[in-house]
Every structure is written in structure tokens, then in C-alpha cells.
Amino acid sequence: MTSVLGIALLTFALSGSAVAFFSIGGEASTHVNITATALLQKVTETCRVVAEAAGHEFKPTGSSPEELVQACLGPRATGEVSGAKFHSALQDIYTQHGLVDRDFVSSAPHHFNSENFVQGRTLIMEGMAAIKANIGKENFKAARETLGRILHTLQDFYSHSNWVELGNTKPYINLIRPDLSLDNLADSDTPTCSDCASGTCPNTILPNILSEKKLTSGYMEIFFSTKPQGKCSHGGQADQTSTTHPRGGISKDERRSDNVALHNAAVTIATAASLELLEDIRLAAGNDDYLRMMGIARSAVVCFVIDTTGSMSEDIDAAREVVYEIIDSKKGTQDEPSEYILVPFNDPDFGPMIRTTDPYKMKSEIAKLRAKGGDDIPEMCLSGLQLALTGAPSSSYIYVFTDAEAKDINLKATVIALIKSTKSTVSFLLTALFRRRRRFTRAANLDVYKELALASGGQAIHVSKKDLPQATGVILDTSTSALVTVIQRARNPGKQETFPFMLDESLKNITIYITGTQIAFALTNPAGVTQSQGDTIGKLGTLQTVGNLWRIRLNADSLEGNWQLNVNSNLQYTLKVTGQSTITFIYNFVERFEGPHPGYAVLSGRPQAGQPATLMLSVLGRKGPSSMTIGDVALVTVSGPETASNSTTLDMGNGDILVTVDAIPEGEFVVTLEGTDKVSNSKFQRQSTTQMSISKVKIMAVVDSSVRPGESFGIPISVLTQGSGGKYSVNARNDRGFTMSHPDSIILTTGVYTNTSLTIKPPADTPSGTDVTLTVEALSDSGVDSNYVVMRFSVLTKITDFFQPVCKLMSVLADACPQDVSQCKPFQWELAANLTDGNGTGIESVALRQGSGNITTTSLSDPFILANYTASCCSQIVEIVAVDKVGNVGKCYHSIVRSAGPPALTMSLTMWLGLLISALVTRF
């Protein structure tokens, strides 16, 4: 079995065996191989172009995610770099790719079954438009999820149709070009197949269909055996039509002895088609945003949620200073943030969210913040936090500055669901207990912040306004790449307890955080050396205390091995040990689904109580998964009494572990992992940050398309409980404030799904590409049990411009270029081209895809745009790319390579790709 989620990137794409276009997690998974091969090749090509444009070589030292990302970011960015975001981005795509076989198993257009060619292409085209619009709005996760779904549909065309049997060896470009018609489709009443009693005939397409080049695909039904007379079936055990004359099937999903050549050809063309689609998206998005969509970025994201009410002047100043310090001290390193996010909140207003990759814009935006208003104390803190959680990338570190309790406490369940869904870490810097200008706020009113911090693996730091600048050091610690958690625990009420933890050779910048009051502690290293809270500068590290936070930065020569932290307090406290390391893991709770192509689906909500839990866990190391040995994986309670679950693990290869836990701990728990790094022969320990718990409630909901501005959109929802039946409240919230309607409650019967629905309507002026995060929660009337589901979908304006910009060559002046290329350096050549989008939306950008010269254009708002290109005669090829406002891509290519001379290109990309795919096919 191959893993649904963790695919070990480059090594996975080029190794292993697979024999079917099955969904990820099935018995075989050529779909994943095809997708991985295409994604990784396109990332590599893009990284090479970016590196060369920046003037440095692109030379990965190996095939691990870390090595690829390090090479792509370039040698000038020094320091540790993690491949976790890249790996997670690929998982987003693989997961949605596989879910097409669960969520749309009976939808013929999603698989090009039953001759649904027009409908299938519509899905691809609408998906491509949504991806381009999402990238334009920097909604990269939504873009990745849509990309996974349409790649599945595109690849199924080559397996489920007769494109290969017709003798085609190249992709059907019309599937991603809406300006080109789908030609020569078989009529609905035209017989297409001959009978195959055995079900495994090599080619059952009728001779006249082949000779006339008619396009058809197999009919597929799971519950019924009827199909139009004379039509081909999909085939296979799950297809009930395959027993109806003409029997058999034309699917090339599986490689069998009777269809090896057809299956291999389908794999080859499907991979090439995937590359064509990815290239179209890359050209429309540009290299930088394409790589951001793919998670190729420094890991650190700085996200601030800041209260701007009247008493917050000092807090805003402290936040401003730490942002300036991060920008100024980390520029040019791997720790330089890849993105800055700022969300202000007041009362009754919050937002807007400001996102930028430009550090100077962030400086400008945070400099504009002013404290004003908010006289009634409770503020819209959770609304601001909700906006940050839905806008920031997954696994972000978010810092909330406030001195007041939350007025919008009704959002607590939604915020917790978003924390668990995104695995982001939220820390609060609270100055309420030391307020001067407004009435005193009781600590009990801030308990919700402590709860949210603990749920996310963050911290709630109480500090005076005067001392707040000293507490912001924790932000500097975490605004870094390759940050990992070794251990985190909480006790309430407190007690004396010793916490063992293990440090490995790869860890750098190790920091221990303890929050609490009236607390004593002692830290002991593997050699038995001890340092207590009274030693500010001790043998083990440097201690800083501010407010309720104790921060210990260990010395650089800290020993690897087993450490101990003894804590003594009767009051609530937390502890956390972090460091920088490329050794980490990512995980998801999953559930198996059955059907024609079974696999695993990621759970959006909490795992189910009363049954084993299953996780798909992927381990990343300095030199890839082969450099790691995996030991124990467990679910461990964070808040005492501490219990650990027993689990069984199945090594899926390439660093992917399928973990089954028979007995899940009661209460909130985290995932812990132990193993050995073969590079240093050092044992390591890691822990997830986000807490999870189980539920007897289950919610199922699927969004199957984009939403149009100004139109109502219905989402079917099914709710089940294995607990007590009765009345359950239904709460739904979206991060855009769009109008919604849904029942306030439903009646559940134990063990039976109850169906309901939700309707959402974006305003008519909603910009195309807007990403919407919708959270739905079902809560028992007693309040004892609940669960949630988080959905993302896009608002997309109906596309009416399907035509590419047109490029017409006007003139070429290259007579000065010598025939002997070795003499080219002193000479230049020029080219002029006319660009237009006709009656379309207009050209938005013009750029070079090939060529090292300079290009200038007249105003892009002109109906006809003149592009002038000047280059050295040594640069003999130019390709100009024009992208219109909905992402249609037009290209203009010219070469001054003289036919009498040596060929300008020894091998075209298409030829190289063909050789690569041929090599891959031999391994299936």
C-alpha cells in the first residue's frame, strides 16, 4: 500500500512501483506518481530559472525537500531551512487529488466517464480560472486544493477515454484551451465497442471508431448495469455496466498483461498533460508566486493581531519595535520572514488583514497604527484572530497583543476549530492585569486566551506595559525557519513534577519557556549539571524573566542526550522546549474510504471516539527519509495526569508512517515521535504543537464547485452521532461575513446520518478569487460533545474571455550578428512585436520566458501594445509571454539561430520529458 499523504518528494517520484490510476492510499497509485513527477519537475525548472536570473547556480546537494528548497532559495540565504512547507503543499495537492475518488465517485464529468467530455473540460477550465484568481489574491492553499482536483480529472481522460487507442502520443491540448473546440466526439447513439466475454481483451474499440478517429470513453455505474446500446464500459469489478453487452472495459487504470502498452502510454501522456497544465499556471502566475503556491519559501511568517483601542499605545509601540528588529536583523538569512501579516482590531471594527512579502511595506503599515476608542473594555479580539487564522498559511505563528477580554466570546468554538485545522500556534501578550487608564480586568476574564494558547501550543504571557518590550523576545525566537517543539506540557493545578526530554545533535538555538507564578524549577543536563531559577547566567544557559514568563536560552555547547526539568508550583504552569532543526514531522488524522478506488481521506474535525484512530505521518530529515530511523509514535496528554497511547506503525517507505492507535487518551492530546538521525547517529524527540481530542459526532460536507458573486450556493451537510441522540445545535461562521442560512438545530438518532443544508451568498461585488473559509459545528444540547468541519471555497466571476492574447512579429534586426557565435559578444539584435487581447479583458502583464535581453512595452492599457526587445547576439532565442486579466496566456517565440550553424538546442524540453517519462514507465 502507498501512503495517501506523505510522498517523499523527489525520491518518491522517481522510485517504487505502481500499476494503477488509483487514488492515493489505494493498493497502487500511478495517479500520485504522475502528479509527483509533474509537480517536482515543474518546481525544479522554475527554481532553476529563478536561480539563474539571480546570478547563481541551482545545484541541489540531494533529493530531500530540504536540499531542494535550500538550492531554490539560493546560497545567499544562510542558515537552517526546512522542507516542511514544501512537503505540506504537496500533501495538499495529493490529498485533494485522491478525494475526487471519494467525494465524486459517481460523477462522470470528474472522471471523463460516460462520454462526458464537455462537462469534464468545463471542470478543468473553471478550476484553472479559480487557481489563477486564487494566486492573484495570494490564497495559495485554495489554489493547491483546486489544482489537486483538476489534475485528477485531467489524468483520468487518458486512462478512461480511447485517446491512446486512437494512436495519439501527445496530450489533447484542447482540454486546457477553451478557445479550441472538442472535435470528433462519438454521437450518443453511435456504438463504440465490441463484446469481450473475458473482460480483459486488449482493445475492444470498434474498427470504424478507430479509423474515423472518434473520441469515446467508458460508461461507469456502481449501482446499475444499464448503459446506452453498443457503448464501451469503464470495466473492473466495481463497474456494473461491464457485464452488459458489449462486455469488458477500456479503462487503463490498471496495468494488466493484456494492456501493458496502453497503460504505459496513458501514463506517459497524462504526465505530459499535467506538465502542460502546470506550465500554463506558472506562466500566468509568474515564477515567484508559483513557487509560493508550492510552498517554496522560508518557513517563518510573522503574523500580528493587535488591539488598537485607546490604552494600547505602549503595546503598539512594542509590536512596532519587534517588527523593525525582525526585519533589520534577519534580512538575507533563512530566518527572514517569507511573509508579514497584520490584523488590527478595535470595537466594533476589526481588520482589514494586511499581507505582504515586502518588509518595508510592513514597516509602513504598522507605523500607521494608532490607539483610539474602545471605552467599554471588551474588544473584538477573536474576530481579529479568526481573520488571521483563515488568512495566514497553515502552521503559522500568530501573536495577539491586547489588554482586554474578548467581547466576541461566541467565536471561541470557531477559533478552536480553525487552530486545529490549520495547526497554527497562537500566543497572547496580555497587559490587562497592569492596566492604568481603564478599569481593572480580572484574570478570570482572560482564561479564554490561556485556553486558546494551550490548544495551539502557544503561550499566554502576562506582562506590564512597561516590561512588554522585554517579552517580545519570544517573537524573535519563533520568527525563524526550521522551528521544532521537543516537549510541551501544562499542569492545572500545578504540582512538583520532573519532565524528561531528549536533545539531539541537530538542534540549534534551544530555548525553554516556563509560564507561571510562585514557581521554582531546576534544569539538569546529561552530565548531571544543574541550574535553577536563581541563576541568571548559569552553566547551562542564560535566564530571563518578565511577567509570568521564564525564558532560558541554552548555551551553544549544550550536550545532546537526556535532560530533566523539575518544576515545583501549586499554581497553574506551562513549559515548552523548542529549537531549530530540519528533523521534523507533519501529520494528519485520516480515515479509510472504500469504493472503486479506495484510499484515505484527511479528517477535517476530531477523530471518532470508540474506534481506533489512524494517522498518516511523514518524517523529514537533513538528507531525506532514508537518513532517518523511526522509533515510537504516540498520542500523549499535555495536561496531567500524563498518559500515552499504544500504537502500531506501518512503514510505508520514503519516510511515511501509517499509525494506528487502538486506545486514544481521554481529553486533549498531541502526537510525539522518537527516532534516530543516521547522519549524526543521534536520537531525537519531537512533538506536535496542536492539541486534539476525540468526538462521537461526525460531520460530512463537500463543496463541489466555485461560488458566483451575488448567487446563492447550497452546501449539503450530514451529521452523525455514536453517542446520545437528541437535539444538536448547528453553528456556522465564515470569515468574510457573507450572508448564510441554515437550521439552528437538528435532531439526531444514534448511528444514523441526518441530512441538512447551508446556503451562503457572496455579495455581487465580491472580487473574483476571494477565498472563503466556512466552519460548521454541531453541539449536543447538553454541551458534552461536539465536532466541526472546516471548508474552503472560492468566489469566482463567470469567465467569458477564453481567448489568449495574440502576439504578432513586426520586425527583426539581426543582420549585425556574426555567423560565428563565438564572436557574438560586441553585437546586439532587436525585435519588435505587436500584442493585443482583442475584445478580451485586456493584457495585465508582459514578461520574458526565454532570453536574457531587455524588453520594454507601451502602456498595457492600450488596445495594441508594442513590445521592443534588445539582446546580445549571444542570446539568440526570445519567448515573450503575455497574460490577460483572467489568466489566459499568449506566447511569442523567435530565434535568430542560423540554420547553417550548429543547432541552438541540443534537446528540446519535450524530447527530454519524453525520455524521462519513458524511463519512469519502465519502473511501474
N, C-alpha and C positions, 0 to 999 in steps of 0.2 A: 504494500500500500504506500502511496505517496502522500505527503502532507498537504492539507488544504491551505495552510498559511505560510509556514516558513520554508521558503525555497532559497537555497544557499547561493542565490545570485549567480555570478558568472560561472562558478564551478557546476552549479546545478544545470544551467542552460546547456552546458557542453558535455555532460556526462549522464550516465544512467540509461535505463531502458524504459520505453513506454510504447504502447501499441494501440492506443485508442484516443479518439477525440472525446474523452470522458471528462467530467467535471473534476475539479481539484478535490483531492481526498478520496477519489474513487480507486478502483483496483489498478487503474493505469491512467495516465494523464498527459497525452500528447498536447492537449489544449494548453497546459501550463508550459510545456517545453517550447511550443510555438510562441506563446506570449513572452516568456522569459528571454528567448533568443532575440526576438524583435526588440523588446524594451532595452535590453542590455547593449545590443549593437547600436541602437539609436542614441543611447546615453553616451556610449564610448565615442561615437562620431561627433556628437555635439561637444563633448568635453575637449576633444582634440582640436576642433575648430576654435573654441574659446581660448584654449591654452596657446595655440599658435598666434591668435590675434593679440594676445597679451605678451607675446615675445618669449615664451618658454616652452620647453618640450613637454609633451604629455606621455609620461613613461611610468605606468603603474608598476610597482615592485612585485605585485602578485595579483591574485584574482579575488581577494577578500573585499567586502564592501568598504572597509576602512582604507585599504590601499587604493581602490578606485576613486573614492571620494577625496583622499589626500592628493592624488595626482591631478584630479579635476580642479580642486581649489588652488593648486599651484604651490610651488616651493617657497614663495614669499610669505605665505601664511604658516608660521611655525607653531609647534605645539601639538598636543594630542588632538585627534579628530576621531569622531565616532561615525560608524556607518549605520547607526540605528535608524535615523530618519529616512535614509535611502531604503533600507530594508523595510521599514514600516510603509513607505509609499508603495513599494512593490506589492506588499501584502494587501493594501487597499485595493489595488487593481486585481490581483489574483482572487481575492475573496469575492468581489462583486462579479467577476468573470464566472466563478463557479456557481454563484447563487442564481444565475439565469436558469440552470438546470433544476433548481428547486422552485423558485418563485414563478417561473414562466414555462414550466414543463409542458403545459398543454397549449401554449401559444405558438401557433405555426409561424407567424412572422419572425419571432425571436430566433428561430432555428432554420428559416427558409424552407420549412416543410410545406407539403401540400401545395406546391407551386405558388407560394405567397411571396413572389419576387418584388413586386412593387411595394407591398407593405413592409417587407424586410429592409429594403433600401431606405424607406422613409424613416425607420427606426435608426438606421446608421446616420442618415443625414441630420435628423433632429438631434441626435446625440453629439455629432461633431459640432454643430452650431452651439449647443449648450456648453460643450467643453471650451470652445474658443471664447464664449461670453463669460464663462466662469473664470478663465485665466485672466481675462481683461479686468475682472473685478477682484482678482487675487484670491478667489475661492478655490484653492488648489485641491483640497480634499474632495469637494463635489466634482471637480473635473476628473480626478483619478477614478472615482467610483463609476462615473458615466463611461469613462474610457474602458474599464474592465468589461462592462456590459456590452458595448458595441463591438469590441474585439471578439467576444464570443460569437455574436451574431455573424460578423464578417467571416470568421473562420469556418463556421458551420456551412456557409454557402458552398465551399469547396468540398466538403465531406458529404453533404446531403443532396447536392444537385448533380447533374451529369456534365458539368463543366470539364472535368478531367476526361470523361469518356469521349467527349467531342474532339479531343486531341489538343486542347489548349494547354500551353505551357507557361503562360503569363497570367497575372491577376486580371480580373474583369474590372477595369478602371472605372466603368460606368457606375459601379456600386458606391463610389465616393465622389462622383461627379454628377450632381443633379442636373447640370446643363446637358448631359448626354442621355439619350433615351435608352431604355431597356428593350433591345430588339430581339425579334425572332423567338418570342415566348410561345411555348406549345399552347394551343387552344384548350379550353376546359373540357371539350368533348373529343379531343384527339387522343387515341390510345398511344401509350408511350413505352410499355414494357411487354415482354413475353413471359410466359409462365416458367417458374423454377420450382419444381416439386421438392428438391432437396433444401431449398432456402439458401444455398451457398454457391450459386452459379457465378462465374467470373464476370459476366457482363450480359444483363438481360434487356438492355435498351434496344428497342426495335430498329432494324436497319434503316428505315426511312427517316426516323428521328435523327439518326447519326448523319446520314447523307445530307439531310436538309438543315443540319446544324440547329435543330430546335432545342431550346432550353427547357428542362423539366426538373422536378425534384420529387422525392418520395413522399407519399402520404403517410401520416403517423397518427394513430389513435391508441390511447391507453385503455379505454373502456369499451370501445365499439369496433366492430370489424368491417364496417361499411366504408367504401371509397368509390369514386367515380369509375365507371366501367373502363377497363383497359389501362388504368393508371398504375404507375410504379408505387411500391410501398417503400417506406424507410427501411424496414427489416429489423430483425432482432427479436428476442424473447418478449420484450415489453410491447412491441407493436402488434396490436390485434389485427390490423389490416393485412399483415404479411401472410396470413393463412387464407386470404380471399384472392381468387384469381384476378390477375396474374400474381402468383405467389412469389415469395422471396423478398428481396430488398436491394436498394442501390446505395445504402449508406456505406461510407468508407470510414466510419468511426473506428472500427476495429481492424487491425491488420490480421488477416487470416491467410491461410495457404492459397485460397482462390483469388485473393485481391491484393497481393503484396504490392504489385506495381502501381495499382490505382491508389492505394492508401499512401504510399510513399510520394506519389505525385501530388496528392491533395495536401500533404504536409508541406511540401516544398512551396507550392503556390500560396497556401494560406499564410506561410511565414513571410513571403514576399509581399503579399497583400497587406499584412499587418504593418510592415515597414513603410509601405506607401502611405497608409493612413497616418502613421506616426510622423512621417516627414511633412505631410500636409499641415498637421497641427503644429509642428515645430516651426515651419516657415511662417505660419500665421501668428504664433505667439512670440517668436524671437528666441534666440538661444538662451538668454538669461532666465526668462520666465518659464521656458520649457524645463530647464534644469531645476528651477524652484518647484515646479509641479512634481518632478520626480524625486524631490527630497534631497537634491544635491546642494547642500548649504551647510554652513557652520551651524552647529546644533543650538547655540544659545539664542533665545528670543527674550527680549526684555519687554515685559508687559506690566504696566502700572494702572491701577484703578484708584482714582484719587478723589476724595471728598473735597469739594470746593466751597463748602459753607463758611460762614463768617469767621469761625475760630480756627481755621486751618492754615493760616498764613505761614506759620513756622513749619508745619508739616509739608506744605507745598515747596517751601524753600529747601527742606532736607531732600525731598524727592528730586528736585531740580539739580541739586549738587551731586547726588549719586549718579544721575543720568549723565551729567557732564563728565564725571570721573570715569564712568564705564567707557564712554565714547573716546575720551582723550587717552586713557591708559591702555586700551585693548585694540586700538586701530592697527590693522596689518597683521594681527595674530589670529590663530584659530578661535580664540576667545572673543573676537569681535562679533557682536550680535549680528545674526543674519536678518533680523527684523526688529523694529521697535513698534510697540503698541501702547496707546494711551487712551484711557476711558475716564473722563471726568463724570462725577455725579453730584447732584445737589438735591433740592426738593422744591418742586415736584419733578424736575428735569434730570435726565441722565444722558450721557453721550454728547456728541457723536463719537464713535470709535475712530481713532486716527491710526492708520497703519502706514509704515514707510520703511524702506530699506536705506534711506538717506539719513545718516546720523545728524547732519546739520538741520534737516527739516525737523527732526525730533527735538533738537535743542530749541528751535524756533517755536514749536508748538507748546512745549512745556513752559517756555518763558512767558507765554501768553496767559497762563492760568492765574486767576485772581480769586481770592477768598471773598465771598459775599453771600448774603441771605441765609436761609435755613434756621430761623429763630426758634422753631418748635422742637429742636433736637433730633428726633428720629429722621433719618435720611434714606434716600433710595439706593442704599448700598448694594443690595442683592440684585437690583435691576442692572446696575453697572457691571457687577460681577458676571451676571448672565450674558451680557453683551460681550464681555471679554472671553468667556469660555467658548462661545459659539464662533467668535472671530479669530481667536488665536489658534495656531497649529496645535495638534494633539501633543501631549507630553510637555506643554509649556510650563514655565514658572511664572506665576502671577502674584503681584504684590499689591495689597489693598491698604491704603492709608486712610484712617478715619478716627474720629473721636466721639462718635455717636452710635447708638444702636440702630438697627435696621427698621425702617418703617414698613418695608415690603416683605415682612417675615413670611407671607403667604408663598413666596417664591422658594422657600427653603428646599422643598422636595425636588423642585425642578433643578435647582443649582446642584444638589447632591447627585441627581441623575446625570447631569452634564459632566460633573467631576469624574464620575465612574466611567462614563462613556469616552471622555477624551483623555483620561489618565493624566490630567494636568494637576500640578501642585500649587496650592493656594496658601499663601502666608499673609497674616494680618499684622500691621504695625499700628497698635492701638494706644492712643494718648488720652483716652476718656477719663481714666482714674485721676489724672493730674490736671483736669480742665480748670482754666482760670476764668474765662469770660462767660461761660454758660453754666447752668446749674449742674450739680454733681450727677454723674451717671453711675449707677450701681454695677458692680462687676457681674452680677447675675444676668443683667440685660445683655451682656456681651458673650454669654455662653454659646450662642449660636455660632459665633465666629470661631470659638475653640472647637466646636463640633465639626465645622466645615474644614478647618485646618487639619484636624486629626484624620478626617475621612480621606483627605487628599494627600496626606504625607507631608503637609506643611506645618507651620508653627504660628501660634498666636503670641506675639511679643508685646507685653505691656511696658511702656516706657514714657517718661515725661517728655514734654515737647522740647525742653532744654537739652535732654540727652538723646533725642531721636537721631541726630546725625551719627552718633556712635553705633546705633543699632543697625544702620543701613549697610554695615559691613557684610551682613548675611546676604544681601542682594549681590554684592560684588563676588561673594563666594559661588553663588549659583548661576551667575550670568557667565557661564563658561561652557565649553564643549566637553563632551565625554564625561558628564557628571553621573555618578552612580551612588546608590544607597547600599551600605553594608548591613546596617541594622537600624530599626526604629521601633521604639516601644513606648507605651503610655501606661500610667498607673493612676487610678482614681477610685478610692482614696490611695494615697501613697503608702509605701511600706519599705523597709530595708530589703534590698534585693541586689544580687550580683548578676550582671549581664555579660556573658562571654561573647566575644566576636573575634573574627579572624581577618587579619590584614595580609594582603598578598603583595608580591614584588612589583606588580604593575601599577599599584595605587600611588598617586601623587597628590599633593595639597590636601592631605587628610584633615578633616575638621570634625569636631564633636560639638554638638549643641545640646544643652540641657535647659529646659524651661521649668520654672517653679520657684516657690518662695520657701524660706525656712528649710533649706536643703543642705545636706552635706554629701560629698562624694569623694571617691578616691579611684584613680586610674592606675592600672598595673600593666606593664609590658611583658613580653615573653621571658625576659631575663629576671623578672621579679622586681624591677624598679617601679616605685610608686610615686604619684604626685596627687596632692589633694587640692581642694578648692582654695586653700590659703596660699598656694604657691603661684604667684602671678607669672613669674618666669621660672619654670621648673626644668627638671631633667628631661621631661617628655614633651613639653610644649609650652606655648605662650597662652595665658588665660586672660580673657577679657570678660567683664560683667557689666551689663547695663539693663536696668529694669529687672524683669524676671528672666532674662536670657544670660546663660553662661556659654561662652564660645571658646573652645580650646583648639588652637591650630597646632598640630603635632609638628615636631621638628622634622627636617628633611631626612634625617638619618634614622627615622623610626624603623624598628625591627619588624620584619614580617613574621607572622605566626599568631599564636593565640593570646589575645588581650582580655582584660576584665575591667568592667566599670561597676563599682559598688556605689549604690545610691541609697541614702537614708533620709526619708521625709515622711511625715504623716499626711501631708497635703498632696494634692494633685501635681504630677510632674510628667514631662516627656523627655525622651532622649533620642538622639539621631546621630549616626556616624556616616559621613559622606567622603568621597574622594573623586579624583579624576582617573579614569581608566577606560580603555577601549574594550575591556572584557565586560559584557553586559548581556542582558536577555530581554526579549519582548515576548508578550504572551497574549492570548485571548481565550476566554471560555467559549467552548464550541458545543454543538450538538449534531449528531449524525442525522442525515435525512436519506430517505430511500427514494426509489423511482428508477426510471431507465438508466440514469447516470447518478448513482448515489455518491454522497460525499459528506463534508462537514460544513456547517454554517456557523458564523460567529454570532454569539448571543448578544443582543443589544442591552438586555436588562440583567437581572440577577439570575444565577443558576437555580435550577429547580431543587427544592427540598425533597427528601425521601427517595432519592436516586443518586447513583454515582455522578460525580462531576468530571468533565473532560476538558482538558486544556491543551492547546497547541502552543508549544513554547519553542522559541528559536534563540539559539545562543550565538553570540558574535564574539570573536576573538581577534587578537592582533594580526594573525595570519590566516583567518578564516576558521571554519568549524573543524577542519582536520587537526588544528593545533590545540583542540580542547578535549578533555575527558570529563564527561558529565557524571556527577555523583547523585546526591539526594535532591529531590524536588518535593516540597511540602507546602501545605496550607497552614499558616501559623496565626494564632490570635495575637493582636497587637496590644490590646488592653487586657490585663490579667483577669483570672489566672491563665497563664500561658499554656496552650495545648497545641500540639502539632498533629496533623493528619498523616495516616499511612497512605502511600501511593505506589502505583506500579507505573513504570515508564517503558515506552517502546521507542527505541532509537530509529527514527525514520531515515537517518542518513543526512549528511550535509548540515549537521547542527540542529536538526529539527526533532523535537521530542513530543510524542503523544503521551500525555499524563492522565491517568485515570485514578480518581480519588473515591474510594468506597464510602468513607465516613467523613463528612465535611464538618469542620468545627462550628459550634454554635456561636452566634454573634459575628462581629466583624473580623475579617482575616486578610492576610496578604500572602503572596507567593514568595517562597525562599528557594534559593538554588545554591548548591555547593558543587565544586568540581576542581579540576586541576588544569592549569595552563602549561602545556607541554613546552612552550618556548622557554619558560623560566623554571619549569618543574615546581611551580608554586601553587599551593592550594588556595582557592578563592571562595568567597562567600558574597552573595548578592541578595537583595530583597526588592520587591516591587514597592512602590510608594502608595498606590491607591488601595483603599480598603474595600472589601467586597463582602456580601452576605447572601444567604440563600432565601428563597421565597417559594411559597406554594402556589403563587399566582403566576400566570404566563400570559403575555400579550403578543399577538401576531398582527403585524401591519406591513404592507408593502406599497410603496409609491412607484407606479409603473411608467410615469412619464413626467415631462416638464409641465409647468403650470403657466397659463397665459395671463398677462396683466388684465385686470378687470373682469375675469371669468371665474366662476365658482368651480372648485375642484373637490371631488369626493374621494375620501380615503376609507376603504373598508377596514374594520378593526375586529379582531376576535379575541375574547378573553376567556381564560380557563382557570379554575382553582382546583387543587387537590386537597384543599382544606375545607373549612366550613363554608357551605353555601349561604346565600342570602344577598343582602343589598351591598353593593360596592359603588363607591363614588368614582366618577371619571373626571379627571382634571387634565386639561390640555393647555399648553402655552407655546407660543412661537416667539422667536427673538426679534421679529420685525413688527410686532403689534398688528398683524393683519387680522381682519375680522374672521371669526370662526364660529361655527355652531356644532354642538354635539350634545348628547344626553348628559344630564348631571349625574345620573346613576343608572346602573343596570342590575338585574337580578341574576345571580349565578347559581347553577346547580353543580354540585361536586362532580368532577370528572367529565363535564360536558362543556364544549365551547359555546359561548353566547356571542352572537354577531351584532355589531352596531356599526356606526359610521361617523365620520367627522367631515365637515365641509369647511374649506378655507378659501378666501377670496382676496387676492392681492389687489391693491388699487390700480386703476387703469394707467397711472403714470409711473408704475414701478419699473426701474431700469432693467433692461434685458441682461441676464447673467446674475441677478441678485440671488444669493444663496439663502435659503430658509431652513432653520433648524426647528423642528417640531418635537416637543416632548409630551408624551401621553402617559398618565399614571392612573392605575386602578388601585383603590384603597378600600380595605374591608371596613364595614360600618363600625366595627369595634376598634379600628385603628391598629390592630395587631399585625396585619400583614399587608404588603403592597408590592407592586412591581411597576416597571416602566419600560417604555420603548422610545428610542431616540431616532428620528428620521431626518434626513437631509434631502432637499429637492431644490430645483432651480426654477426661477421665473424667466421665461424665455418668450420674447416677442416673436410672433409668427414671421418666418423668413419668407420674403418674396423675391429677394435678389439671389439668384442661383448661378450667376454668370461670373466668370473670372475676369479680372482686369486684363485688358489687351495691350500688348507691347508691340510696337511696330518700329523696326530698324530704319533710321533716317539716313545716316551716313557713317562711314568708317574711314578714318585717315590713318593708314598704317604703312604707307609706302616707304617711310623713313626707317622702318625696322629692317635690320640686315637679315639675310637668309641664314647666315651663320649665327645661331643663337648665342654662342659664346661671346659675341661682340655686342650683345644687346644693351648693356648697362647704360650707355650715354643717351640712348634714344627713347622716345615716347610715342604712343599712339593714342588716338581719340575715337570715341564712339558717341553718337547722338541717337536717342530713341524717343519715340512719342508714346506716352502712356495714357490710357483712358479707361474709365469704368462704364462708359456708355450711359445708359439710363439707370444704372445701379445706385448703390448707396454712396459711392464716392471712394476714392483711394485714401487710405489712412496712413500708410507707411510705404516707403521705398527703401530697399536695402540691397546690399551685395550678398549673394550666396557664394559666389566664387569670384576671385580676382582680388589683387592687392592694391589696386589703384584708388583714386578718389572719385566719388560720384556727387554731383550737385543736381538739384531739381528746381524748377519753377514752383510756384505755390501749389500745394496739394489741393487747394480748394478750386483750382481752375479745372474746367471740363477736360482740357487736354494739357498734359504735363510733359514738359520737355526735360529729359534726363541727359546729362552730359557726363561721360566717363573718360578719365585720363589715367593712363598707366604706363609704367615702364614696358619696353618691348620684351623684357624678360618675363613679364606676367602676360601670357598670351591668350588666356581664357577669361571671359567675364560672364556671369549669370546674374541678372537683376531680378529681384523679387518684388512684386507689388501686391499689397494686401488691402482689400477693401474693408469697409466698416463692419461687415458681418463675418469676415474671416475668409472670404474666397481669395485664393492665391493664384496670381498670374506670374509667369516667368518669361524672361527674355535672355536667350543664350547666344553668344558669338565667340568664335575662335579665330585667331589670326595665324594659327599653326599652318605652315605651308605644306601642301601635300607632298612636295618633293623631299622634304626633310624627314627626320625621324618622327614617329608618332608621338603626339603630345602626351597621351596617356597610355601607359603600358597595359593597363587593365581597367575597364570601367567598373563602377560600383556594382552595376547589375551583374556583370560577369563574376566579380569577386563574391557577391552574395550567392550566386548560383553554386559556386564551388563550395562555399561554407554549408549551405543547406544540404547539398549532396552528401557532404561528409557527415552531417548530423543524421540524415535519414538512415545511413548505414548502421547507425548505433541504436535505432529504435527496435 
